[in-house]
Amino acid sequence: MGKKRSRDEESSDVEKKVKRLEPSMIKNKMKRGEVYAKLKHEKKMEKKKRHKSRDAAEKRALELGEEPPKPKVPRTIENTRESDETVCRPDDEELFADNAADEFSAHFNREQMPKILITSSRFRSTRGNHLIAELLSIIPNATYYKRGTYELKKIVEYANNRDFTCIVVTHENRREPNGMLIINLPDGPTAQFKLSSLVLRKKIKNHGRPTSHLPELILNNFTTRLGHRVGRMFATLFPQDPDFRGRRVVTFHNQRDFIFFRHHRYIFETKEAKVGTPKGKVTKNEKDPQKETVGARLQECGPRFTLKLISLQHGTFDTRGGEYEWVHKPDMDTSRRRFFL
């Protein structure tokens, strides 16, 4: 007869088998938790060890007068996006020529002041009314007109006769705003967006009240020809001479073809300047020389929402005979690393 094995030997064999298994393959909940915690701790220690060795190598290189190794750039969806021939280059002369002759050139040449007409769909909800009210407080020289039973073609004709430069139409599904249409006048183009993730001003914690100063405009990450065109369309909603004293900022940030809208006020924080502080160490505040500027913080004024481009159409709104520059189709979403803006 073979020799009987002790319980300690049997438990050690079980642990060796468990080490070769993934935690999700262990049925016992307590044992699964222990194995997962142990694996997590081992990974953490390995990561700490790698960081220590990297810091030691950088320190050794600095002591020897050599250049330290370049830090590794993490792989993200943005920096591994598929190559696109339409990405704008700083030395693209063709792009500059197009900018000088497109539908937005009159605005950027300061030949006309933006005059915006804002209206809604035929069926309005309470949140839709609040969104329009907040858009009126953001966009300078904007006027609201009740939609009623008028068709959009009639509204475009009316706006052209009264020298409006743009029409903004908010769409709703009777309960929630879910779309936005921007029509540049008099010759287009027309952009249709899906609107989502709407948060009104009153729902934002510690929100600020916007003033009547002309806001600064930030258009971020519109890199392709299509994105450049959409960004120029957003720019036509705001005057080109911002009033920096108001410290208002309107941001359209494009990330993975989702355009995030934000509205902020930046505030400079100051404190009393210490007597006897060496020159060059204190940044004096222009309004009060006895105070130094220690930083700046943002105060969100709202609303916040997300836009996604559905189509871009030549000319003004025309669903039947209109010619489209770009239309989003489901078969375009076959790759997570393909972006169009």
Secondary structure, DSSP 8 states (H G I E B T S, - for coil): ------HHHHHHHHHHHHHTS-GGG---HHHHHHHHHHHHHHHHHHHHHHHHHHHHHHHHHHHTT-----------TTTT----TTB--TT-HHHHHHHHHSTTHHHHTT-S---EEEEE-SS--HHHHHHHHHHHHHSTTEEE---TT--HHHHHHHHHHTT--EEEEEEE-SSSEEEEEEEETTT--EEEEEEEEEE-GGGSTT-----SS--EEEEE---BHHHHHHHHHHHTTS-SS--GGG-EEEEEEEETTEEEEEEEEEEEEEEE--TT--TTS--B-SS-TTEEEEEEEEEE-S-EEEEEEEEEESSS--TTT--EEEE--GGGGG-TT----
